[in-house]
Amino acid sequence: MKLDKTLSTALILGVFGLAGAGLVATIEAVTAERREANIIAARLKNLNEVVAPELYDNDILSDVITIDDPDFSSRYPTIVYRARKDGKPVAAVFETTAPEGYAGPIRMLIGVDTSGTLTGVRVLEHRETPGLGDAIEAERSDWIYHFAGHSIGNPQLPGWAVKKDGGVFDQFTGATITPRLVVNTIKKTLLYFNLHKHTLFARESS
């Protein structure tokens, strides 16, 4: 009788254990899907701040390649999202990382249309000094907005520097390293695009 009671208790505990494990697994699956959906939505939102969504009609999140070039950091991959309208190239958005920030790497989105003109720039992640270097954030300053419409030629190449270095772009009071790095990264991206735009759009998505 005692043995039967023990087995019964063990069976009940086992059932509750299996049910609990199943419930945890279900919740984990649901929340994982939600997290993934949130990540995708946030990524698309960032891309649409750099290239207006009405300019393209393809699935920009799937039309992606990764480039490996010494012009960019060897420690961080550079991802290129390609925007197309009716199958024709519209713009490329580079997700690239400048590793030499004052306090760490600076991850950026840089949009370039097929004429080589910037459609927009945004900083996705950085560790720059609050109150100084963090003015590269769109939420804290309009500085990053001023790049849209510029290209190699507007200004000419020597002008692609902060004013302290003889260029046309403002630096921040008390912080030159951060804006200098951002300007230099944008310049390198434009030069790369001008040299490789045809192969960028011709490559198969990876």
C-alpha positions in Angstrom: 0.0 0.0 0.0 2.8 2.4 1.0 4.6 1.5 -2.3 1.5 2.2 -4.3 1.2 5.6 -2.6 4.9 6.4 -3.3 4.5 5.4 -7.0 1.3 7.5 -7.2 3.1 10.5 -5.8 6.0 10.1 -8.1 3.7 9.8 -11.0 1.9 13.0 -10.1 5.1 14.8 -9.6 6.4 13.5 -12.9 3.3 14.7 -14.7 3.5 18.1 -13.1 7.2 18.2 -14.0 6.6 17.4 -17.7 3.7 19.9 -17.8 5.9 22.6 -16.3 8.7 21.8 -18.7 6.3 21.9 -21.7 4.9 25.2 -20.5 8.4 26.8 -20.1 9.4 25.5 -23.6 6.2 27.0 -25.1 6.7 30.4 -23.4 10.3 30.4 -24.5 9.3 29.6 -28.1 6.7 32.4 -28.1 9.0 35.0 -26.6 11.8 34.0 -28.9 9.6 34.6 -31.9 8.5 38.0 -30.4 12.1 39.0 -29.7 13.1 38.1 -33.3 10.1 40.1 -34.6 11.2 43.1 -32.5 14.7 42.8 -33.8 13.6 42.7 -37.4 11.2 45.7 -36.8 13.9 47.7 -35.2 16.4 47.0 -38.0 13.8 47.9 -40.7 13.0 51.2 -38.8 16.7 52.1 -38.8 17.1 51.3 -42.5 14.0 53.4 -43.3 15.6 56.4 -41.5 18.5 56.2 -43.9 16.5 55.3 -47.1 12.9 56.4 -47.3 10.7 53.3 -47.6 8.7 54.8 -50.5 11.9 54.8 -52.6 12.1 51.0 -52.8 9.8 48.0 -53.1 12.0 45.0 -52.5 12.6 43.1 -49.2 15.6 45.1 -48.2 16.3 42.8 -45.2 16.8 39.9 -47.5 18.7 41.6 -50.3 21.9 41.6 -48.4 25.6 40.9 -48.9 28.6 41.0 -46.6 31.8 42.6 -47.9 35.3 41.9 -46.9 37.6 44.7 -47.9 40.7 46.3 -46.3 39.0 49.7 -46.6 36.7 48.6 -43.8 37.5 47.0 -40.4 38.8 43.4 -40.5 37.4 42.9 -37.0 33.8 43.7 -37.8 31.9 42.5 -40.9 30.4 45.2 -43.2 26.9 44.4 -44.3 25.3 46.0 -47.3 21.5 46.2 -47.6 20.4 46.9 -51.2 17.3 48.9 -52.0 15.6 48.4 -55.4 12.5 49.8 -57.1 10.9 47.6 -59.9 14.1 45.5 -59.8 16.4 48.5 -60.4 19.0 49.6 -57.9 18.1 52.6 -55.8 20.5 52.7 -52.9 22.9 50.7 -50.8 23.0 50.9 -47.0 26.3 50.0 -45.4 26.2 48.7 -41.8 29.8 49.3 -40.9 31.8 49.6 -37.7 34.7 52.1 -37.1 36.8 50.4 -34.4 38.9 53.4 -33.4 36.3 55.4 -31.5 37.5 57.4 -28.5 35.9 54.9 -26.1 35.3 51.9 -28.4 33.8 51.0 -31.8 31.1 53.1 -33.5 28.5 51.1 -35.5 26.8 53.1 -38.3 24.3 52.9 -41.1 25.4 54.9 -44.2 23.0 55.1 -47.1 24.2 55.9 -50.6 22.0 56.2 -53.7 23.1 55.1 -57.2 24.5 58.6 -58.0 26.9 58.3 -55.1 25.0 60.8 -52.9 24.3 60.1 -49.2 20.7 59.4 -48.4 21.3 59.5 -44.7 23.6 58.4 -41.9 22.8 57.1 -38.4 24.8 55.9 -35.5 23.5 52.6 -34.2 25.9 52.0 -31.3 28.8 53.7 -29.6 30.5 54.2 -26.3 31.6 57.8 -26.6 31.7 60.2 -23.7 28.2 61.4 -22.6 27.8 65.1 -23.2 30.6 65.2 -25.7 31.0 62.4 -28.2 27.4 61.3 -27.9 26.3 64.3 -30.0 26.7 61.8 -33.0 23.3 60.4 -31.9 20.3 61.7 -33.9 18.3 61.9 -30.6 20.8 64.3 -29.0 21.9 66.5 -31.9 21.1 67.3 -35.6 24.8 66.9 -36.5 24.4 63.5 -38.1 21.5 64.8 -40.3 23.8 67.2 -42.2 25.5 64.5 -44.2 22.4 63.7 -46.4 22.8 65.1 -49.9 26.6 65.2 -49.8 28.9 63.1 -52.0 32.5 62.8 -53.1 32.6 66.1 -55.1 30.2 67.8 -52.7 32.5 68.7 -51.0 35.6 67.9 -53.0 37.8 65.1 -51.4 40.0 67.5 -49.3 36.8 68.9 -47.7 35.9 65.5 -46.3 37.3 66.3 -42.8 36.3 68.2 -39.8 37.1 71.9 -39.8 40.0 71.5 -37.4 41.6 69.4 -40.1 40.8 71.8 -42.9 37.5 70.2 -43.9 34.0 71.5 -44.0 32.3 69.5 -41.3 31.9 70.8 -37.7 33.4 69.1 -34.8 32.1 69.2 -31.2 33.4 71.5 -28.5 35.8 69.4 -26.5 35.5 66.4 -28.8 37.3 66.1 -32.1 38.2 62.4 -32.3 34.6 61.2 -32.5 33.3 63.4 -35.4 36.7 63.0 -37.2 36.2 59.2 -37.2 32.6 59.5 -38.3 33.5 61.8 -41.2 36.4 59.6 -42.2 34.2 56.5 -42.2 31.6 58.1 -44.4 34.2 59.3 -46.8 35.7 55.8 -47.1 32.2 54.3 -47.6 31.5 56.8 -50.5 34.8 56.1 -52.1 34.2 52.3 -51.9 30.7 52.7 -53.3 31.9 54.8 -56.3 34.5 52.1 -57.1 32.3 49.0 -56.6 28.6 50.0 -57.1 28.0 47.8 -60.1 29.4 44.7 -58.5 27.6 45.5 -55.2 24.2 45.3 -56.8 25.1 42.4 -59.1 26.2 40.0 -56.3 23.9 37.3 -55.1 22.4 37.8 -51.6 24.4 36.1 -48.9 
